[in-house]
Amino acid sequence: MTADHPTAGPHTPPPAPAAERAPRGVRPGHGHAADWMFCGVYGTVLASGLLAALDEKGGTYTPFSDATWVLVTAITAALAHGYAHHMSGHRQDPSRRRWRLLAVELWHEWPMVAAALPTVLLLVLAGTFGWDAPGTTAVGLGLNTALLFGWGSVLSLRGGHGSCPPSPSAPRTPPSGSRSSWRTP
C-alpha cells in the first residue's frame, strides 16, 4: 500500500487520471473491432483444442455429445471472459448500472461462441451422416486452421500490413508539394 493510494498494493499502478480512462462500458485499450477479432481467434483456437482433445483412441465416438461439449465450453469461456473484463474495470456504480455494464461486457463476447460454431456444425454433420472420428477431426482441424489464417489475414490488413513495399529497383517519385528532386540510386 502507498500513502497516495491506500487500496493499491505494492505492484499496483496508480489509477489513471479521469481524462485517460476509457469511457464507461468500453474496455480500456480495446475497440469493438479489436474485441470481435480477438474473440474470433480465441473461439477458433478453443474449438480446435476441444476437437483434438475429444477424439479418443479406442473410445466410443459420440459426435453429438462432442458438439455439445464444444458449444457449452465456448459459452462458458465467453461468459468467464466477459465477467473478467467487467470485474477488471469495476467501479463503484449504482447497482442497476453495474448490471447493465456486465450485460454489455457479456454481449461483447458473442464472437467467441460464433467462432466455435463451424466446429459444432461439423460434429453435428458427422453424427448425422455417420462420419468416422479421425476423418472428422482432421477436417475440423484443417477447417479451423483455414479460419485462423483468415483471422490473421483480416488482422494484418486492418493493421496496415496489406500492401507490399515498393521494390528497390522501382523508380522513386517525389512526394507531392516537394520542391527538391529525387534521385534514383
MIKOLPA-140798 format. One line per field, with one value per atom (N, C-alpha, C, O, CB): atom name; z, x, y. Coordinates in pm, whole numbers. Glycine has a CB too. Layout:
<nodes>
at: [CA;...];
up: [Z;...];
east: [X;...];
north: [Y;...];
</nodes>
This chain:
<nodes>
at: [N;CA;C;O;CB;N;CA;C;O;CB;N;CA;C;O;CB;N;CA;C;O;CB;N;CA;C;O;CB;N;CA;C;O;CB;N;CA;C;O;CB;N;CA;C;O;CB;N;CA;C;O;CB;N;CA;C;O;CB;N;CA;C;O;CB;N;CA;C;O;CB;N;CA;C;O;CB;N;CA;C;O;CB;N;CA;C;O;CB;N;CA;C;O;CB;N;CA;C;O;CB;N;CA;C;O;CB;N;CA;C;O;CB;N;CA;C;O;CB;N;CA;C;O;CB;N;CA;C;O;CB;N;CA;C;O;CB;N;CA;C;O;CB;N;CA;C;O;CB;N;CA;C;O;CB;N;CA;C;O;CB;N;CA;C;O;CB;N;CA;C;O;CB;N;CA;C;O;CB;N;CA;C;O;CB;N;CA;C;O;CB;N;CA;C;O;CB;N;CA;C;O;CB;N;CA;C;O;CB;N;CA;C;O;CB;N;CA;C;O;CB;N;CA;C;O;CB;N;CA;C;O;CB;N;CA;C;O;CB;N;CA;C;O;CB;N;CA;C;O;CB;N;CA;C;O;CB;N;CA;C;O;CB;N;CA;C;O;CB;N;CA;C;O;CB;N;CA;C;O;CB;N;CA;C;O;CB;N;CA;C;O;CB;N;CA;C;O;CB;N;CA;C;O;CB;N;CA;C;O;CB;N;CA;C;O;CB;N;CA;C;O;CB;N;CA;C;O;CB;N;CA;C;O;CB;N;CA;C;O;CB;N;CA;C;O;CB;N;CA;C;O;CB;N;CA;C;O;CB;N;CA;C;O;CB;N;CA;C;O;CB;N;CA;C;O;CB;N;CA;C;O;CB;N;CA;C;O;CB;N;CA;C;O;CB;N;CA;C;O;CB;N;CA;C;O;CB;N;CA;C;O;CB;N;CA;C;O;CB;N;CA;C;O;CB;N;CA;C;O;CB;N;CA;C;O;CB;N;CA;C;O;CB;N;CA;C;O;CB;N;CA;C;O;CB;N;CA;C;O;CB;N;CA;C;O;CB;N;CA;C;O;CB;N;CA;C;O;CB;N;CA;C;O;CB;N;CA;C;O;CB;N;CA;C;O;CB;N;CA;C;O;CB;N;CA;C;O;CB;N;CA;C;O;CB;N;CA;C;O;CB;N;CA;C;O;CB;N;CA;C;O;CB;N;CA;C;O;CB;N;CA;C;O;CB;N;CA;C;O;CB;N;CA;C;O;CB;N;CA;C;O;CB;N;CA;C;O;CB;N;CA;C;O;CB;N;CA;C;O;CB;N;CA;C;O;CB;N;CA;C;O;CB;N;CA;C;O;CB;N;CA;C;O;CB;N;CA;C;O;CB;N;CA;C;O;CB;N;CA;C;O;CB;N;CA;C;O;CB;N;CA;C;O;CB;N;CA;C;O;CB;N;CA;C;O;CB;N;CA;C;O;CB;N;CA;C;O;CB;N;CA;C;O;CB;N;CA;C;O;CB;N;CA;C;O;CB;N;CA;C;O;CB;N;CA;C;O;CB;N;CA;C;O;CB;N;CA;C;O;CB;N;CA;C;O;CB;N;CA;C;O;CB;N;CA;C;O;CB;N;CA;C;O;CB;N;CA;C;O;CB;N;CA;C;O;CB;N;CA;C;O;CB;N;CA;C;O;CB;N;CA;C;O;CB;N;CA;C;O;CB;N;CA;C;O;CB;N;CA;C;O;CB;N;CA;C;O;CB;N;CA;C;O;CB;N;CA;C;O;CB;N;CA;C;O;CB;N;CA;C;O;CB;N;CA;C;O;CB;N;CA;C;O;CB;N;CA;C;O;CB;N;CA;C;O;CB;N;CA;C;O;CB;N;CA;C;O;CB;N;CA;C;O;CB;N;CA;C;O;CB;N;CA;C;O;CB;N;CA;C;O;CB;N;CA;C;O;CB;N;CA;C;O;CB;N;CA;C;O;CB;N;CA;C;O;CB;N;CA;C;O;CB;N;CA;C;O;CB;N;CA;C;O;CB;N;CA;C;O;CB;N;CA;C;O;CB;N;CA;C;O;CB;N;CA;C;O;CB;N;CA;C;O;CB;N;CA;C;O;CB;N;CA;C;O;CB;N;CA;C;O;CB;N;CA;C;O;CB;N;CA;C;O;CB;N;CA;C;O;CB;N;CA;C;O;CB;N;CA;C;O;CB;N;CA;C;O;CB;N;CA;C;O;CB;N;CA;C;O;CB;N;CA;C;O;CB;N;CA;C;O;CB;N;CA;C;O;CB;N;CA;C;O;CB;N;CA;C;O;CB;N;CA;C;O;CB;N;CA;C;O;CB;N;CA;C;O;CB;N;CA;C;O;CB;N;CA;C;O;CB;N;CA;C;O;CB;N;CA;C;O;CB;N;CA;C;O;CB;N;CA;C;O;CB;N;CA;C;O;CB;N;CA;C;O;CB;N;CA;C;O;CB;N;CA;C;O;CB];
up: [0;0;0;54;120;-62;-63;6;23;-207;44;113;19;61;171;-110;-206;-241;-263;-331;-247;-286;-183;-196;-429;-80;28;-15;55;135;-126;-168;-265;-304;-231;-305;-402;-332;-222;-480;-397;-345;-392;-464;-390;-353;-390;-540;-590;-316;-613;-757;-839;-961;-791;-775;-844;-889;-806;-754;-1020;-1065;-1014;-993;-1219;-995;-950;-1056;-1175;-917;-1017;-1115;-1213;-1178;-1046;-1337;-1441;-1412;-1356;-1581;-1450;-1435;-1515;-1609;-1481;-1476;-1539;-1689;-1763;-1477;-1736;-1880;-1958;-2077;-1904;-1894;-1962;-1954;-2024;-1906;-1871;-1856;-1977;-2041;-1728;-2007;-2117;-2075;-1956;-2156;-2171;-2136;-2072;-2096;-2261;-1992;-1923;-2025;-2125;-1830;-2000;-2089;-2202;-2280;-2146;-2212;-2317;-2248;-2152;-2406;-2297;-2238;-2266;-2379;-2292;-2165;-2189;-2290;-2280;-2058;-2390;-2489;-2595;-2678;-2422;-2593;-2690;-2757;-2693;-2622;-2884;-2956;-2981;-2957;-3090;-3029;-3054;-3163;-3155;-3094;-3265;-3371;-3316;-3354;-3486;-3228;-3169;-3085;-3089;-3084;-3008;-2927;-3017;-2988;-2838;-3125;-3217;-3276;-3283;-3327;-3319;-3380;-3276;-3303;-3450;-3158;-3053;-3016;-3005;-2930;-2997;-2959;-3069;-3040;-2924;-3195;-3305;-3306;-3324;-3437;-3287;-3281;-3159;-3170;-3276;-3045;-2921;-2934;-2895;-2803;-2989;-3005;-3102;-3081;-3052;-3209;-3306;-3245;-3265;-3431;-3171;-3105;-2999;-2986;-3040;-2923;-2822;-2885;-2836;-2745;-2994;-3062;-3117;-3113;-3175;-3169;-3221;-3110;-3126;-3290;-3000;-2887;-2834;-2803;-2776;-2825;-2778;-2877;-2837;-2752;-3005;-3108;-3100;-3107;-3249;-3086;-3077;-2946;-2946;-3087;-2838;-2708;-2698;-2628;-2596;-2764;-2754;-2842;-2831;-2789;-2929;-3016;-2939;-2932;-3148;-2882;-2802;-2889;-2967;-2682;-2876;-2945;-2869;-2749;-2957;-2937;-2875;-2797;-2749;-2785;-2783;-2710;-2804;-2926;-2640;-2747;-2827;-2884;-2812;-2742;-3014;-3082;-3067;-3111;-3233;-3006;-2980;-3032;-2954;-2829;-3163;-3218;-3166;-3152;-3367;-3135;-3082;-2942;-2909;-3078;-2862;-2729;-2739;-2663;-2649;-2832;-2852;-2895;-2850;-2956;-2984;-3029;-2910;-2899;-3138;-2823;-2704;-2614;-2564;-2627;-2594;-2510;-2568;-2494;-2495;-2698;-2761;-2742;-2707;-2913;-2765;-2752;-2607;-2581;-2803;-2514;-2372;-2323;-2248;-2284;-2365;-2323;-2382;-2315;-2365;-2509;-2570;-2501;-2477;-2720;-2468;-2396;-2258;-2216;-2383;-2188;-2054;-2060;-1976;-1991;-2157;-2171;-2203;-2151;-2279;-2289;-2323;-2201;-2178;-2436;-2123;-2002;-1901;-1842;-1938;-1883;-1789;-1836;-1756;-1771;-1967;-2022;-2007;-1969;-2170;-2037;-2022;-1876;-1845;-2078;-1787;-1643;-1593;-1513;-1562;-1641;-1600;-1647;-1573;-1656;-1769;-1816;-1732;-1700;-1964;-1697;-1616;-1479;-1431;-1599;-1417;-1283;-1286;-1190;-1218;-1395;-1401;-1416;-1378;-1517;-1469;-1481;-1385;-1407;-1623;-1280;-1185;-1114;-1066;-1082;-1108;-1037;-941;-951;-1136;-850;-755;-822;-807;-625;-897;-967;-898;-825;-1117;-923;-870;-923;-1030;-908;-850;-881;-1022;-1093;-781;-1063;-1196;-1305;-1402;-1217;-1291;-1392;-1398;-1507;-1361;-1283;-1279;-1355;-1429;-1134;-1335;-1404;-1554;-1634;-1348;-1593;-1735;-1798;-1909;-1755;-1728;-1779;-1790;-1885;-1690;-1694;-1702;-1825;-1897;-1574;-1850;-1967;-2096;-2190;-1968;-2101;-2220;-2239;-2351;-2208;-2132;-2141;-2188;-2271;-2006;-2135;-2176;-2322;-2394;-2086;-2366;-2506;-2600;-2710;-2527;-2560;-2645;-2670;-2755;-2583;-2599;-2614;-2714;-2733;-2480;-2777;-2870;-2982;-3026;-2929;-3033;-3142;-3101;-3186;-3191;-2971;-2926;-2948;-2993;-2778;-2916;-2936;-3086;-3133;-2864;-3161;-3306;-3375;-3470;-3367;-3327;-3389;-3364;-3438;-3337;-3260;-3233;-3310;-3316;-3083;-3369;-3437;-3559;-3582;-3479;-3640;-3750;-3702;-3765;-3832;-3590;-3534;-3482;-3501;-3421;-3417;-3367;-3485;-3480;-3285;-3590;-3708;-3771;-3811;-3810;-3781;-3837;-3755;-3812;-3841;-3623;-3538;-3550;-3549;-3391;-3563;-3583;-3717;-3726;-3578;-3821;-3951;-3945;-4008;-4059;-3870;-3856;-3789;-3827;-3774;-3689;-3623;-3711;-3708;-3496;-3789;-3877;-3990;-4023;-3935;-4049;-4166;-4134;-4225;-4269;-4006;-3966;-4005;-4033;-4023;-4008;-4044;-3931;-3814;-4074;-3965;-3863;-3789;-3837;-3928;-3670;-3582;-3640;-3641;-3448;-3689;-3739;-3857;-3864;-3780;-3948;-4063;-4021;-4071;-4162;-3929;-3881;-3809;-3828;-3787;-3727;-3655;-3751;-3735;-3555;-3851;-3949;-4028;-4050;-4045;-4071;-4145;-4055;-4099;-4201;-3931;-3838;-3808;-3805;-3709;-3786;-3760;-3885;-3874;-3713;-4004;-4127;-4147;-4187;-4247;-4121;-4131;-4035;-4073;-4104;-3911;-3812;-3843;-3814;-3673;-3903;-3946;-4054;-4053;-3997;-4148;-4254;-4194;-4237;-4359;-4096;-4030;-3956;-3960;-3933;-3891;-3822;-3922;-3895;-3738;-4037;-4143;-4187;-4208;-4264;-4200;-4236;-4131;-4164;-4258;-4003;-3894;-3898;-3883;-3756;-3919;-3925;-4042;-4030;-3934;-4156;-4273;-4247;-4281;-4396;-4186;-4154;-4056;-4074;-4095;-3953;-3855;-3920;-3889;-3740;-4009;-4077;-4166;-4164;-4161;-4241;-4328;-4248;-4284;-4418;-4138;-4052;-3985;-3953;-3947;-3964;-3902;-4001;-3962;-3832;-4129;-4228;-4291;-4350;-4169;-4279;-4335;-4466;-4505;-4236;-4535;-4655;-4783;-4879;-4671;-4786;-4910;-4904;-4798;-4938;-5017;-5025;-5042;-5109;-5142;-4985;-5006;-5151;-5214;-4907;-5204;-5342;-5355;-5261;-5389;-5471;-5492;-5497;-5535;-5622;-5459;-5459;-5596;-5605;-5405;-5704;-5838;-5894;-6003;-5931;-5824;-5875;-5867;-5771;-5795;-5969;-5965;-5854;-5830;-6102;-5788;-5679;-5734;-5824;-5569;-5680;-5719;-5600;-5486;-5767;-5626;-5514;-5451;-5520;-5559;-5322;-5257;-5315;-5359;-5104;-5314;-5370;-5289;-5166;-5372;-5359;-5294;-5262;-5202;-5168;-5301;-5272;-5378;-5497;-5263;-5336;-5431;-5470;-5571;-5372;-5392;-5425;-5521;-5522;-5295;-5597;-5689;-5625;-5547;-5825;-5656;-5604;-5707;-5828;-5571;-5659;-5748;-5730;-5618;-5722;-5840;-5835;-5801;-5865;-5971;-5702;-5662;-5768;-5749;-5534];
east: [83;0;88;199;-95;34;107;24;-97;142;88;18;-79;-185;117;-42;-128;-252;-360;-49;-237;-346;-357;-290;-324;-442;-447;-495;-466;-536;-566;-612;-516;-538;-748;-412;-318;-216;-169;-248;-182;-79;58;67;-104;165;299;325;412;401;251;273;159;154;292;68;-47;-13;24;-172;-26;0;-110;-223;9;-78;-181;-289;-261;-120;-412;-518;-489;-426;-653;-537;-516;-602;-711;-547;-555;-640;-768;-773;-566;-871;-1002;-997;-1072;-1101;-912;-903;-847;-876;-816;-768;-707;-790;-760;-572;-893;-974;-1064;-1107;-1058;-1093;-1185;-1325;-1357;-1178;-1411;-1549;-1615;-1575;-1628;-1714;-1783;-1842;-1901;-1894;-1827;-1880;-1786;-1816;-2009;-1671;-1573;-1448;-1400;-1541;-1395;-1275;-1155;-1138;-1250;-1073;-955;-863;-831;-880;-821;-727;-789;-717;-618;-920;-984;-1098;-1171;-1036;-1114;-1231;-1318;-1277;-1193;-1438;-1528;-1473;-1491;-1667;-1407;-1349;-1237;-1225;-1297;-1155;-1046;-1102;-1050;-954;-1207;-1270;-1327;-1313;-1381;-1392;-1453;-1349;-1369;-1528;-1237;-1132;-1063;-1037;-1028;-1034;-971;-1059;-1011;-943;-1186;-1277;-1291;-1307;-1414;-1284;-1291;-1172;-1187;-1299;-1054;-933;-939;-911;-806;-974;-981;-1080;-1049;-1022;-1199;-1301;-1258;-1289;-1430;-1188;-1141;-1034;-1036;-1085;-942;-837;-900;-862;-729;-995;-1064;-1134;-1122;-1166;-1206;-1277;-1179;-1207;-1364;-1065;-964;-908;-896;-849;-875;-823;-922;-886;-781;-1047;-1151;-1174;-1192;-1282;-1174;-1193;-1083;-1109;-1197;-960;-848;-852;-820;-714;-892;-894;-1008;-995;-906;-1118;-1234;-1222;-1303;-1360;-1122;-1100;-1020;-897;-1027;-1089;-1023;-992;-1077;-1112;-873;-836;-897;-875;-680;-973;-1031;-1159;-1223;-932;-1197;-1319;-1439;-1424;-1305;-1555;-1677;-1688;-1676;-1803;-1710;-1720;-1862;-1958;-1682;-1875;-2005;-2004;-1986;-2038;-2024;-2013;-2117;-2087;-2023;-2238;-2339;-2299;-2314;-2478;-2249;-2201;-2080;-2068;-2165;-1991;-1873;-1914;-1856;-1778;-2014;-2063;-2119;-2098;-2171;-2191;-2245;-2134;-2141;-2336;-2031;-1918;-1847;-1812;-1818;-1827;-1761;-1845;-1793;-1736;-1976;-2065;-2073;-2063;-2204;-2092;-2102;-1972;-1973;-2139;-1859;-1729;-1707;-1655;-1615;-1746;-1730;-1818;-1773;-1764;-1940;-2029;-1973;-1972;-2172;-1926;-1870;-1746;-1729;-1835;-1659;-1538;-1575;-1513;-1446;-1674;-1717;-1773;-1742;-1822;-1855;-1910;-1801;-1801;-2013;-1707;-1597;-1509;-1466;-1511;-1483;-1400;-1469;-1405;-1368;-1598;-1673;-1680;-1666;-1813;-1702;-1708;-1573;-1567;-1750;-1465;-1331;-1306;-1249;-1223;-1347;-1332;-1415;-1370;-1372;-1535;-1622;-1560;-1557;-1761;-1510;-1452;-1320;-1288;-1430;-1243;-1116;-1138;-1051;-1031;-1251;-1281;-1391;-1457;-1322;-1410;-1518;-1505;-1397;-1522;-1614;-1619;-1735;-1823;-1632;-1736;-1847;-1962;-1979;-1803;-2042;-2158;-2284;-2283;-2157;-2395;-2522;-2550;-2501;-2638;-2626;-2650;-2703;-2655;-2746;-2803;-2862;-2758;-2752;-2983;-2677;-2576;-2470;-2425;-2509;-2432;-2332;-2381;-2306;-2298;-2509;-2565;-2574;-2552;-2703;-2607;-2613;-2475;-2461;-2672;-2373;-2236;-2190;-2120;-2140;-2230;-2197;-2263;-2200;-2242;-2389;-2458;-2389;-2379;-2605;-2342;-2271;-2141;-2109;-2241;-2066;-1941;-1966;-1892;-1870;-2070;-2102;-2145;-2111;-2211;-2220;-2264;-2145;-2148;-2364;-2042;-1924;-1848;-1759;-1831;-1880;-1810;-1877;-1829;-1801;-1986;-2056;-1967;-1988;-2175;-1867;-1785;-1708;-1675;-1689;-1679;-1609;-1696;-1649;-1568;-1823;-1917;-1940;-1943;-2053;-1955;-1977;-1859;-1878;-2001;-1737;-1619;-1611;-1545;-1493;-1678;-1679;-1790;-1790;-1697;-1882;-1996;-1958;-2023;-2092;-1857;-1822;-1782;-1815;-1709;-1711;-1672;-1795;-1806;-1568;-1886;-2009;-2090;-2140;-2093;-2103;-2177;-2113;-2183;-2186;-1982;-1911;-1940;-1964;-1759;-1937;-1964;-2109;-2135;-1933;-2202;-2343;-2359;-2428;-2438;-2293;-2299;-2233;-2281;-2230;-2124;-2057;-2149;-2152;-1927;-2224;-2319;-2436;-2484;-2370;-2482;-2597;-2563;-2642;-2646;-2445;-2408;-2315;-2272;-2344;-2281;-2201;-2054;-1992;-2259;-1998;-1857;-1770;-1808;-1823;-1652;-1563;-1488;-1475;-1463;-1439;-1374;-1244;-1227;-1344;-1152;-1026;-1047;-982;-933;-1137;-1163;-1228;-1192;-1253;-1323;-1391;-1292;-1294;-1507;-1207;-1108;-1011;-978;-1031;-966;-872;-937;-875;-823;-1061;-1132;-1155;-1138;-1266;-1195;-1220;-1095;-1100;-1276;-983;-858;-812;-759;-749;-832;-798;-886;-838;-810;-1016;-1109;-1070;-1066;-1253;-1041;-1005;-871;-850;-1001;-779;-652;-678;-619;-554;-765;-801;-869;-843;-892;-957;-1022;-921;-931;-1128;-824;-720;-636;-597;-631;-608;-537;-619;-566;-507;-750;-838;-840;-833;-979;-849;-844;-713;-712;-861;-603;-472;-463;-405;-361;-521;-520;-601;-559;-574;-718;-802;-730;-729;-938;-669;-596;-480;-453;-546;-410;-297;-341;-279;-224;-447;-496;-547;-524;-607;-617;-665;-551;-564;-759;-439;-323;-236;-134;-241;-273;-198;-85;5;-146;-86;22;-19;39;65;-117;-169;-96;-101;-310;-28;39;186;249;21;240;381;465;421;407;582;668;717;725;788;749;798;931;1010;811;954;1080;1195;1174;1075;1315;1428;1460;1516;1550;1424;1457;1348;1366;1480;1235;1128;1170;1234;998;1135;1172;1096;978;1143;1164;1103;1041;1095;1206;927;863;867;852;717;889;895;757;656;948;753;623;556;624;640;424;353;385;393;200;404;436;583;622;358;666;808;879;849;869;974;1048;1180;1240;1075;1225;1352;1327;1218;1424;1425;1412;1472;1567;1480;1417;1464;1557;1535;1346;1657;1749;1731;1715;1896;1734;1725;1863;1961;1674;1873;2006;2069;2180;1995];
north: [-117;0;124;126;0;225;351;457;442;393;564;671;742;787;771;753;822;741;797;854;612;524;412;310;467;429;331;194;97;381;180;48;-19;-133;58;50;-6;-94;-62;106;-205;-293;-246;-146;-439;-315;-271;-280;-209;-353;-365;-381;-323;-343;-527;-253;-196;-55;28;-197;-27;110;203;159;116;329;422;436;418;559;468;480;593;693;502;576;677;798;785;619;916;1034;1015;937;1161;1088;1073;1095;1030;1169;1184;1212;1094;1081;1336;1007;894;767;670;868;765;645;627;724;652;501;470;509;507;319;545;576;455;341;621;480;371;275;317;425;146;44;6;-85;90;74;43;-9;50;168;-118;-175;-86;-40;-316;-60;22;-43;-162;47;35;-14;-104;-160;-88;-118;-206;-132;-55;-335;-154;-108;-229;-342;-37;-204;-317;-408;-530;-266;-352;-435;-522;-639;-347;-467;-546;-659;-771;-456;-633;-738;-847;-965;-679;-806;-901;-994;-1115;-827;-936;-1018;-1106;-1223;-928;-1051;-1130;-1248;-1361;-1043;-1223;-1331;-1435;-1554;-1275;-1392;-1487;-1580;-1701;-1414;-1524;-1607;-1699;-1818;-1519;-1643;-1720;-1835;-1948;-1629;-1809;-1914;-2022;-2139;-1853;-1984;-2083;-2173;-2294;-2014;-2113;-2193;-2284;-2400;-2101;-2232;-2312;-2432;-2544;-2225;-2409;-2518;-2621;-2741;-2463;-2575;-2670;-2757;-2879;-2594;-2696;-2773;-2874;-2987;-2680;-2834;-2927;-3039;-3154;-2852;-3007;-3111;-3215;-3335;-3048;-3168;-3263;-3342;-3460;-3188;-3279;-3347;-3448;-3549;-3245;-3423;-3512;-3635;-3727;-3437;-3640;-3755;-3860;-3851;-3712;-3958;-4063;-4183;-4228;-4105;-4235;-4359;-4477;-4492;-4375;-4558;-4676;-4648;-4742;-4739;-4522;-4488;-4486;-4497;-4352;-4470;-4461;-4320;-4221;-4496;-4313;-4184;-4131;-4194;-4196;-4015;-3954;-3810;-3716;-3957;-3790;-3655;-3556;-3438;-3661;-3602;-3510;-3463;-3345;-3578;-3554;-3517;-3424;-3328;-3643;-3455;-3369;-3229;-3131;-3431;-3220;-3089;-3010;-2890;-3106;-3080;-3014;-2964;-2851;-3110;-3046;-3004;-2881;-2790;-3118;-2879;-2764;-2639;-2533;-2791;-2650;-2535;-2486;-2366;-2570;-2577;-2538;-2476;-2379;-2660;-2532;-2477;-2339;-2250;-2572;-2319;-2187;-2083;-1971;-2194;-2120;-2028;-1996;-1880;-2088;-2098;-2078;-1990;-1901;-2213;-2014;-1932;-1788;-1695;-1990;-1768;-1632;-1560;-1443;-1635;-1629;-1568;-1535;-1427;-1661;-1627;-1602;-1486;-1404;-1728;-1480;-1372;-1237;-1138;-1400;-1231;-1106;-1063;-944;-1122;-1158;-1127;-1076;-983;-1251;-1137;-1092;-949;-869;-1186;-917;-779;-684;-574;-768;-725;-640;-615;-501;-705;-719;-703;-626;-556;-840;-637;-565;-415;-336;-616;-374;-232;-190;-89;-198;-267;-246;-112;-76;-359;-41;87;83;-3;207;174;184;256;377;258;182;236;187;88;196;259;209;68;31;304;-7;-147;-170;-258;-206;-90;-111;-87;-162;-19;15;46;-64;-101;183;-116;-223;-346;-408;-261;-381;-497;-472;-563;-531;-348;-314;-324;-376;-173;-274;-283;-428;-464;-205;-512;-654;-716;-794;-728;-683;-736;-694;-773;-690;-569;-520;-599;-640;-369;-620;-695;-838;-890;-696;-901;-1038;-1042;-1135;-1097;-942;-938;-924;-979;-823;-852;-833;-963;-966;-731;-1068;-1196;-1290;-1402;-1264;-1249;-1340;-1391;-1505;-1269;-1316;-1372;-1497;-1579;-1269;-1513;-1633;-1755;-1859;-1621;-1743;-1854;-1876;-1990;-1827;-1767;-1779;-1847;-1922;-1640;-1821;-1881;-2032;-2103;-1815;-2080;-2224;-2296;-2419;-2248;-2222;-2285;-2369;-2471;-2180;-2334;-2424;-2564;-2664;-2364;-2570;-2700;-2774;-2895;-2682;-2702;-2764;-2818;-2930;-2661;-2739;-2783;-2905;-2998;-2669;-2907;-3022;-3148;-3254;-2994;-3136;-3253;-3300;-3420;-3219;-3206;-3245;-3317;-3418;-3120;-3265;-3332;-3470;-3564;-3246;-3482;-3612;-3713;-3830;-3596;-3669;-3758;-3794;-3907;-3696;-3698;-3721;-3818;-3906;-3588;-3800;-3881;-3997;-4068;-3794;-4018;-4132;-4124;-4227;-4254;-4005;-3991;-4043;-4038;-3843;-4095;-4152;-4040;-3928;-4250;-4076;-3978;-3923;-3801;-4042;-4007;-3949;-3853;-3749;-4060;-3889;-3803;-3671;-3565;-3875;-3679;-3559;-3467;-3345;-3596;-3526;-3446;-3380;-3262;-3533;-3454;-3397;-3284;-3179;-3506;-3304;-3198;-3077;-2963;-3251;-3102;-2992;-2911;-2788;-3046;-2979;-2907;-2831;-2721;-3004;-2892;-2821;-2698;-2592;-2914;-2713;-2601;-2490;-2372;-2648;-2526;-2425;-2359;-2242;-2487;-2435;-2375;-2271;-2163;-2484;-2305;-2209;-2086;-1974;-2275;-2107;-1994;-1906;-1784;-2044;-1968;-1890;-1812;-1699;-1982;-1873;-1800;-1679;-1570;-1893;-1699;-1589;-1480;-1362;-1640;-1519;-1420;-1344;-1221;-1490;-1415;-1348;-1252;-1144;-1451;-1291;-1202;-1076;-966;-1275;-1094;-977;-885;-763;-1021;-943;-862;-790;-674;-950;-857;-797;-681;-574;-901;-701;-594;-476;-360;-647;-503;-395;-320;-203;-448;-389;-327;-252;-194;-431;-252;-177;-254;-194;-55;-385;-466;-532;-633;-572;-475;-540;-505;-581;-505;-392;-355;-390;-383;-205;-428;-464;-338;-245;-563;-333;-218;-216;-322;-219;-98;-94;-166;-170;51;-222;-294;-194;-78;-379;-236;-144;-87;22;-213;-158;-109;-19;36;-226;-2;83;229;271;60;307;449;519;492;517;608;682;809;872;716;844;969;1063;1020;946;1193;1286;1301;1288;1423;1328;1350;1473;1566;1364;1475;1590;1715;1711;1565;1825;1951;1967;2068;1962;1873;1880;1963;1951;1739;2046;2128;2062;2099;2266;1966;1902;1785;1727;1853;1754;1642;1518;1527;1672;1405;1278;1217;1229;1182;1155;1085;936;887;1126;865;720;665;702;661;578;526;440;390;448];
</nodes>
